[in-house]
């Protein structure tokens, strides 16, 4: 069986450091708001290239807290609009509506599956206060058009970086001496990160973080995530209980040291897939002739998403060959029961992606020989 994502094998590859980090926390007798979280926050902020990092309970909370903080600061208010890609995982949208803000859905570019920057401006109104870009599947969604719109309309740019930890963005236009690389998570005013076990850097449970260069925002989010308190039993805000615990932080510190190398292994696998899958019924995520995949730092290949009109048939075929695959995601947000008011809306590109997407195995411990078998199966499929 070729697993879609072998979490046990991934975690075993970090031993004995992983077990040592857990024992260190157990021996310390301190399990929340301690030195492991402080150290991870410093190390992850340094990694992303931001001034501040605040550990929280999960990626959804990271986005919720960013928006909640902006409301407390008076930058946003109930009924304001936030532009968000229509084909994102539903957490991006839940964070907006949970704060009684209005999600405004924008179609993706079929070639990248990220928000189509050329469709954003027509959705901007006087109530628009922010754009939430989602680096879907691990591909950086940032671009010069988005930068232009943020400046022109004085918007907050929020990154949903749940799937792209370690990816880079290069803005050649603003740097005449050569490309200036910046990590995702440092491109906007604030970013939400997820450390769910299956992510490129994952803990052993739920975990998340907010990164930002805004000291006031970071301080407020830290308080809001701790029951609205910056001093024990003194509560300035109506906050949440959303904290990264010491064991998860210690685990993430171990995994962070290898993140760039693990992402590069994913690029090698993605390059092999793209250069060797030769089946006219399968659409690859990147045209192989356009770019050197192994040197493209804008993509960390959290998901290797192919498209085929016979998606369900192909998935069964691969299952019979003992290859695990997943669908990201079978039902788009605007067709979900929890947003029934949107069910009659039409987003053709989003619906197409959700109807034909299939994710192939991809992980930092996947062997090239496994990718070779999958390619053979795909090329034989009719």
C-alpha positions in Angstrom: 0.0 0.0 0.0 1.3 3.4 -0.9 -0.2 5.7 1.7 -1.4 9.2 0.8 0.5 10.5 3.8 2.3 8.2 6.2 2.2 10.2 9.4 3.9 7.5 11.5 6.8 7.2 9.1 7.1 11.0 9.1 7.3 11.2 12.8 9.6 8.2 13.1 12.0 10.1 10.9 12.4 12.7 13.6 13.4 10.3 16.3 14.9 10.4 18.8 14.6 14.2 18.8 10.8 14.1 18.9 10.6 11.8 21.9 13.3 13.8 23.6 11.4 17.1 23.1 8.2 15.6 24.7 10.2 14.2 27.6 11.8 17.7 28.1 8.3 19.2 28.5 7.1 16.4 30.8 10.2 16.8 33.0 9.7 20.6 33.2 6.3 20.3 34.8 5.1 23.3 32.8 2.6 22.6 30.0 1.1 26.0 28.9 2.5 29.4 28.2 6.0 28.4 28.9 9.5 28.4 27.4 8.8 26.0 24.6 6.0 28.2 23.2 8.1 31.3 23.6 11.1 29.7 21.8 9.0 28.3 19.0 7.3 31.7 18.5 10.7 33.3 18.2 12.0 30.7 15.9 9.0 30.6 13.6 8.9 34.4 13.4 12.5 34.3 12.4 11.8 31.6 9.8 8.9 33.5 8.2 10.7 36.9 8.4 8.2 38.6 10.7 8.6 40.5 13.9 6.0 38.6 15.9 4.5 35.2 16.2 1.6 34.2 18.5 1.0 30.5 19.0 -2.7 29.6 19.0 -4.8 26.4 19.2 -5.4 25.8 15.4 -5.4 27.5 12.0 -9.0 28.4 12.1 -8.5 30.2 15.4 -5.5 32.0 13.9 -7.7 33.6 11.2 -10.6 34.2 13.6 -8.4 36.0 16.0 -6.8 38.2 13.4 -10.3 39.4 12.3 -11.5 39.7 15.9 -8.5 41.9 16.7 -9.2 44.2 13.8 -12.7 44.6 15.0 -11.5 45.4 18.6 -9.1 47.9 17.1 -11.9 49.6 15.1 -10.4 48.8 11.8 -13.3 46.5 10.9 -16.9 46.2 12.1 -19.8 43.9 11.7 -21.1 43.8 8.2 -17.8 44.7 6.6 -16.7 42.6 3.6 -13.7 40.4 3.2 -12.7 39.1 -0.2 -11.8 35.4 -0.2 -11.3 32.7 -2.9 -14.5 30.7 -3.6 -12.6 27.3 -3.8 -10.8 27.5 -0.5 -11.2 25.0 2.4 -14.2 26.2 4.4 -12.1 27.3 7.4 -11.0 30.5 5.6 -14.7 31.4 5.2 -15.8 30.3 8.6 -13.3 32.7 10.2 -14.9 35.6 8.4 -18.5 34.8 9.1 -17.8 33.8 12.7 -16.8 37.5 13.2 -20.1 38.6 11.6 -18.1 39.9 8.6 -19.3 39.2 5.1 -17.3 36.7 2.9 -17.2 37.9 -0.7 -16.3 34.9 -2.9 -14.0 35.3 -5.9 -13.3 32.6 -8.5 -9.8 31.1 -8.8 -7.5 31.1 -11.8 -7.9 27.6 -13.3 -4.2 27.4 -14.0 -3.1 28.0 -10.4 -6.3 27.2 -8.4 -5.5 30.4 -6.4 -7.7 33.4 -6.3 -7.8 35.1 -9.7 -6.3 38.6 -9.1 -7.9 40.0 -12.2 -11.4 39.3 -10.8 -10.9 40.9 -7.4 -11.3 44.7 -8.1 -14.8 44.2 -9.5 -15.9 42.8 -6.1 -14.5 45.7 -4.1 -17.1 48.0 -2.6 -17.1 50.8 0.0 -17.7 48.0 2.7 -14.6 46.0 1.6 -12.0 46.1 4.4 -9.7 43.2 3.5 -8.6 40.5 1.1 -7.8 37.0 2.5 -5.5 35.2 0.1 -5.1 31.4 0.5 -1.9 29.8 -0.6 -3.9 26.7 -1.7 -2.1 23.3 -2.1 1.2 25.0 -1.1 1.4 27.5 -4.0 2.0 31.2 -3.1 -1.0 33.2 -4.2 0.5 36.6 -3.9 1.0 38.8 -6.9 1.7 42.4 -8.0 -2.0 43.0 -8.8 -3.0 42.1 -5.3 -0.3 44.4 -3.9 -1.7 47.2 -6.1 -5.3 46.7 -4.9 -4.3 46.5 -1.3 -2.5 49.9 -1.6 -5.1 51.5 -3.8 -8.1 50.7 -1.7 -6.3 50.8 1.7 -7.2 47.2 2.5 -5.9 44.7 5.1 -4.2 41.8 3.4 -4.6 38.6 5.4 -2.8 35.4 4.4 -4.3 31.9 5.0 -0.9 30.2 5.1 -2.2 26.8 6.4 -0.9 24.9 3.4 2.3 26.8 2.4 4.7 27.1 5.3 8.1 27.8 3.9 7.1 29.0 0.4 8.5 32.2 -1.0 7.2 35.2 -3.0 9.5 37.2 -5.3 8.5 40.7 -6.3 11.0 41.7 -9.0 9.2 44.9 -9.7 10.1 46.6 -6.5 13.7 45.4 -6.3 15.8 46.7 -9.2 18.9 45.0 -8.0 17.3 41.5 -8.3 14.5 39.4 -6.9 13.7 39.9 -3.3 12.4 36.7 -1.7 9.9 36.8 1.2 8.2 33.9 2.9 4.5 33.4 2.8 3.3 34.5 6.2 5.2 37.8 5.9 3.5 39.2 2.8 0.4 40.8 4.3 -0.6 42.6 7.4 -1.1 39.3 9.2 -1.1 35.6 8.5 -2.8 32.5 10.0 -0.9 29.2 10.1 -2.0 25.7 10.8 0.1 22.9 12.3 -2.5 20.2 11.8 -0.6 16.8 11.7 -0.9 16.5 7.9 0.6 19.9 7.1 4.1 20.4 5.8 5.1 21.2 9.4 2.6 19.4 11.6 2.4 18.7 15.4 0.8 15.7 17.1 -2.7 17.3 17.4 -4.1 20.7 16.6 -1.9 23.8 16.6 -1.7 27.2 14.9 0.0 30.6 14.9 -0.4 34.2 13.8 2.5 36.1 12.3 2.7 39.8 11.8 4.9 42.9 11.9 2.2 44.8 13.8 3.1 45.0 17.5 -0.3 46.2 18.5 -2.1 43.5 16.6 0.2 40.8 18.0 -0.2 42.0 21.6 -4.0 42.1 21.2 -4.2 38.7 19.6 -2.1 37.3 22.5 -4.6 38.7 24.9 -7.7 37.6 23.0 -6.4 34.1 22.7 -5.9 34.0 26.5 -9.5 34.7 27.6 -9.0 38.4 26.7 -6.4 38.7 29.4 -2.8 39.9 29.5 -2.7 39.6 33.3 -4.1 36.6 35.2 -7.7 37.1 36.3 -7.9 40.6 34.7 -9.9 40.5 31.5 -9.9 43.5 29.2 -11.6 41.8 26.3 -14.2 39.1 25.6 -11.6 36.6 24.5 -11.2 33.0 23.6 -9.2 30.1 25.0 -6.9 29.4 22.1 -3.3 28.6 23.0 -0.6 26.4 21.6 0.6 24.0 24.3 4.1 23.3 25.4 4.3 19.7 24.0 3.1 20.8 20.5 5.5 23.7 20.5 8.4 21.5 21.4 7.5 19.1 18.6 7.2 21.9 16.1 10.7 23.2 17.1 12.2 19.9 16.1 10.3 19.8 12.8 11.0 23.4 11.9 14.7 22.7 11.6 14.0 20.3 8.7 11.2 22.2 7.0 13.1 23.6 4.0 14.7 20.3 3.3 11.4 18.5 3.5 9.8 21.0 1.2 12.6 20.5 -1.3 12.0 16.7 -1.3 8.4 17.5 -2.1 9.6 19.6 -5.1 11.7 16.6 -6.3 8.6 14.4 -6.2 6.4 17.0 -7.9 9.0 17.4 -10.6 9.1 13.7 -11.2 5.3 13.5 -11.4 5.1 16.4 -13.8 7.9 15.2 -16.1 6.7 11.6 -16.3 2.9 11.5 -16.1 1.9 11.2 -19.8 -1.8 10.6 -20.0 -4.0 12.9 -22.1 -6.9 12.4 -19.7 -5.0 14.0 -16.8 -4.3 17.7 -16.3 -1.1 18.4 -14.3 -1.0 21.3 -11.8 1.9 23.0 -13.6 2.8 22.8 -17.4 6.2 21.2 -17.2 7.7 23.2 -20.0 7.0 26.5 -18.2 9.2 26.3 -15.1 11.9 24.3 -13.3 9.8 22.8 -10.5 12.7 21.9 -8.3 14.0 25.5 -8.3 10.5 27.1 -7.9 10.5 28.2 -4.3 7.0 29.6 -4.6 5.5 26.2 -4.2 6.0 23.7 -1.3 3.6 21.1 -2.7 1.4 20.4 0.3 -1.0 18.8 -2.2 -0.2 17.4 -5.6 -3.5 18.0 -7.3 -4.3 16.6 -10.7 -7.6 17.0 -12.6 -9.5 14.5 -14.6 -13.2 14.4 -15.7 -13.2 10.7 -14.7 -12.0 11.5 -11.2 -14.1 8.9 -9.3 -13.1 6.2 -11.8 -9.4 7.1 -11.5 -9.6 7.1 -7.7 -11.1 3.6 -7.6 -8.5 2.4 -10.1 -5.7 3.6 -7.9 -7.4 2.2 -4.8 -7.4 -1.2 -6.5 -3.7 -0.7 -7.2 -3.3 0.0 -3.4 -2.5 3.7 -3.9 -4.3 6.0 -1.5 -5.6 9.3 -2.9 -7.8 12.1 -1.5 -10.1 14.7 -2.9 -9.5 18.4 -1.9 -12.4 19.2 -1.7 -15.5 17.3 -2.9 -18.1 20.0 -2.0 -17.2 23.7 -2.5 -18.1 26.1 0.3 -21.0 27.7 -1.6 -22.7 24.3 -1.9 -22.4 23.4 1.8 -25.5 23.3 4.0 -24.0 25.7 6.5 -24.1 28.4 3.8 -27.5 27.5 2.4 -28.1 31.1 1.3 -25.3 30.6 -1.3 -26.5 27.2 -2.6 -28.1 28.7 -5.7 -25.0 30.8 -6.6 -22.8 29.8 -9.5 -19.0 29.7 -9.5 -18.2 27.6 -12.6 -14.4 27.5 -12.2 -14.7 26.5 -8.5 -17.3 23.9 -9.3 -15.1 22.4 -12.0 -12.1 22.1 -9.7 -14.1 20.5 -7.0 -15.6 18.0 -9.5 -12.4 16.9 -11.1 -9.6 17.3 -8.5 -7.7 14.3 -7.2 -4.7 14.5 -4.9 -1.8 12.0 -5.3 0.5 10.8 -2.5 3.0 13.5 -1.5 5.2 13.6 1.7 8.7 14.3 2.9 9.3 10.6 3.5 7.7 9.3 0.2 10.2 7.3 -1.8 10.9 8.1 -5.5 10.3 4.4 -6.2 6.7 4.9 -5.0 6.2 7.8 -7.3 7.5 5.7 -10.1 4.9 3.0 -9.5 2.1 5.6 -9.4 3.3 7.1 -12.7 3.2 3.7 -14.3 -0.3 3.1 -13.1 -1.4 6.6 -14.3 0.1 6.2 -17.7 -1.5 2.8 -18.1 -5.0 4.1 -17.1 -7.6 4.5 -19.8 
